[in-house]
Every structure is written in C-alpha cells, then in structure tokens.
Amino acid sequence: MLEDIYMALRKGYEKLKRFSSILYERTRVEIAVIKMLNDVHGIDRRIEENYRIIGKRLKELYDIHEKNVLRDEIIVQTFKEIQRLTEEREDLIRKSSELAGDMRFIKGHE
C-alpha cells in the first residue's frame, strides 16, 4: 500500500514537473514576443518622427523657393534612416512571428 502511494506521488510529481517546464517555456517565449512587439512600436514612433522632420524641412525649402528638395542632405539622410528603421522593424516582426510559431509548437505538446 505504501508503495502504491509512493508511485502515485511520484507520477504526480513527474506530471507537475512537465507542466511547470512547459509553462516556463511558454511564459519565456510570450515575454520575448511582447518585448519585440514593444520594440516595433518604438520603431514606428521613430519612423513617424522622421516623417515629421522631412515635412518640416520640405516646408523650409518651399519657403525659400528651393526646387531640388530630393537633393537636400537632411531629407536624403532622413529617408535613409527611415529605410533602415523599416528593415529593422520587418526583422523584429519576422523574429516575433518565428517565436510565436515556437509557442504554438510548445502548446501542442502539453
């Protein structure tokens, strides 16, 4: 009888151990995805700020009747920064999608 109780406790312990391992892994992945999505939001704000800079600079150039606005160094550098941020944003979204895919894999093995 004691051996039956011991075996039942042992099985319960093993189940709890597996469950806590799965829960830990899912939580770790979910937190990583949330952090990445927060980073994407920050990048979006920086992109918007760069568009504001371009708009202000275009207004300044318009006021002085400048025709070659696309050759302006501030505008060119800001567009390059927007391109770099957009690539960084897409990379973060891709990585978070991969992690979310890993989370579905973990969920299927509960």
Residue pairs with C-beta under 8 A, 6 or more apart in sequence:
19 110
22 106
22 109
22 110
25 106
26 103
26 106
26 107
29 99
29 100
29 102
29 103
29 106
30 103
32 96
32 99
33 96
33 99
33 100
33 103
36 92
36 93
36 95
36 96
36 99
37 92
37 96
39 92
40 89
40 92
40 93
40 96
43 85
43 88
43 89
43 92
44 89
46 85
47 82
47 85
47 86
47 89
50 78
50 81
50 82
50 85
51 82
53 74
53 78
54 75
54 78
54 79
57 72
57 74
57 75
57 78
58 69
58 75
61 69
61 72
62 69
66 72
69 75
70 76
